[in-house]
Each structure stands twice: as C-alpha cells, then as structure tokens.
Amino acid sequence: MRQDASDRPTRSGDADRDRHPPEVLRMKRRNLQLLYAGGIALNAVALIAAATTGSTLYAATFGLVIVYLSVRYWMVSTD
C-alpha cells in the first residue's frame, strides 16, 4: 500500500510523538541525557589520561568527542 506525501511524517520525531504518550518521550529524553552525560564523563577521564601521558592527538580527539556529545546533550535537553 502506497502512502501519499500528506500521510507521511515530516521528521522522524513526529512519528514517535504520534505513537507514544508524552511520558514515554520524556523518559527517552532522560535516558539520552544520562547516556550523553556518561559519555562526556568517560571521555573527560580519557582526555585527562591522554593529556598526562603526552598523547596530544588522542587528547584532542577526546576533546572533539566531548564537544560533539555536549552539543547532542544540549539538543536533547532543549527539545
């Protein structure tokens, strides 16, 4: 069966909003925030370990991952 353009959700998040009540979406957001915060913490530990051993390339990579995870955390928390 083929759907026309008006039946399809415009974004992937719209389909979730239609299927799940707001409590479930809040729980998903909370879980994502926890996951991102844990990733930031683990990468901070790895960045410190890499920086103390003198591995600047690894430290810079962990720093970039922390920036990326921070942006994702901000995007999830402001939604």
Backbone torsions as a table, in degrees:
resi	resn	phi	psi	omega
1	MET	NA	133.1	-175.6
2	ARG	-101.5	138.0	178.0
3	GLN	-101.2	144.3	172.9
4	ASP	-87.3	174.6	-172.3
5	ALA	-64.4	-27.9	-178.2
6	SER	-74.2	-21.2	179.9
7	ASP	-84.9	-22.3	-177.3
8	ARG	-80.8	141.3	174.8
9	PRO	-68.2	149.9	-177.1
10	THR	-79.2	-31.3	177.9
11	ARG	-132.1	161.5	-179.6
12	SER	-65.7	-30.8	178.9
13	GLY	-67.3	-28.1	179.1
14	ASP	-63.8	-38.2	179.7
15	ALA	-64.9	-38.5	177.4
16	ASP	-65.3	-40.0	-179.9
17	ARG	-65.4	-33.6	-179.9
18	ASP	-73.5	-34.0	-175.3
19	ARG	-87.0	-32.2	-170.7
20	HIS	-115.5	144.6	174.5
21	PRO	-69.9	162.4	-176.6
22	PRO	-59.1	-30.1	-179.4
23	GLU	-63.6	-38.9	-179.6
24	VAL	-67.6	-39.8	179.6
25	LEU	-67.1	-36.8	176.3
26	ARG	-63.7	-39.0	179.2
27	MET	-65.6	-41.9	177.5
28	LYS	-61.0	-42.7	178.7
29	ARG	-62.1	-43.6	179.9
30	ARG	-62.4	-41.8	178.3
31	ASN	-64.3	-40.8	177.9
32	LEU	-65.5	-40.7	178.0
33	GLN	-61.1	-42.6	178.5
34	LEU	-63.9	-41.3	179.1
35	LEU	-63.6	-45.9	179.5
36	TYR	-65.7	-40.6	178.8
37	ALA	-63.9	-40.1	176.5
38	GLY	-64.2	-40.7	177.9
39	GLY	-64.7	-39.0	177.9
40	ILE	-64.2	-44.1	-179.5
41	ALA	-63.4	-45.4	179.8
42	LEU	-64.8	-39.1	178.3
43	ASN	-69.8	-31.0	176.1
44	ALA	-65.8	-41.3	176.7
45	VAL	-62.7	-44.6	179.9
46	ALA	-65.4	-36.9	178.1
47	LEU	-63.8	-44.5	179.1
48	ILE	-63.1	-42.9	179.1
49	ALA	-63.1	-42.3	179.9
50	ALA	-68.4	-38.2	-179.1
51	ALA	-68.6	-36.6	-178.9
52	THR	-72.5	-25.2	178.0
53	THR	-88.8	-5.7	177.5
54	GLY	90.3	11.1	178.6
55	SER	-88.1	84.4	-174.1
56	THR	-68.9	-33.2	179.4
57	LEU	-65.2	-44.2	176.6
58	TYR	-64.4	-41.8	179.7
59	ALA	-61.6	-42.4	178.5
60	ALA	-64.3	-39.0	178.5
61	THR	-64.3	-44.7	177.4
62	PHE	-63.9	-35.3	176.2
63	GLY	-63.0	-42.6	177.2
64	LEU	-64.1	-39.0	178.0
65	VAL	-64.4	-39.0	177.8
66	ILE	-63.2	-41.6	177.8
67	VAL	-62.4	-45.7	179.5
68	TYR	-61.1	-47.5	-179.6
69	LEU	-65.3	-33.5	177.6
70	SER	-66.1	-40.8	177.4
71	VAL	-64.8	-43.5	177.9
72	ARG	-62.9	-40.2	177.8
73	TYR	-61.8	-44.4	179.4
74	TRP	-62.6	-41.3	-179.8
75	MET	-64.1	-39.8	-179.9
76	VAL	-72.1	-37.9	-175.2
77	SER	-76.2	-23.9	-179.6
78	THR	-93.7	-1.4	-178.4
79	ASP	-73.5	NA	NA
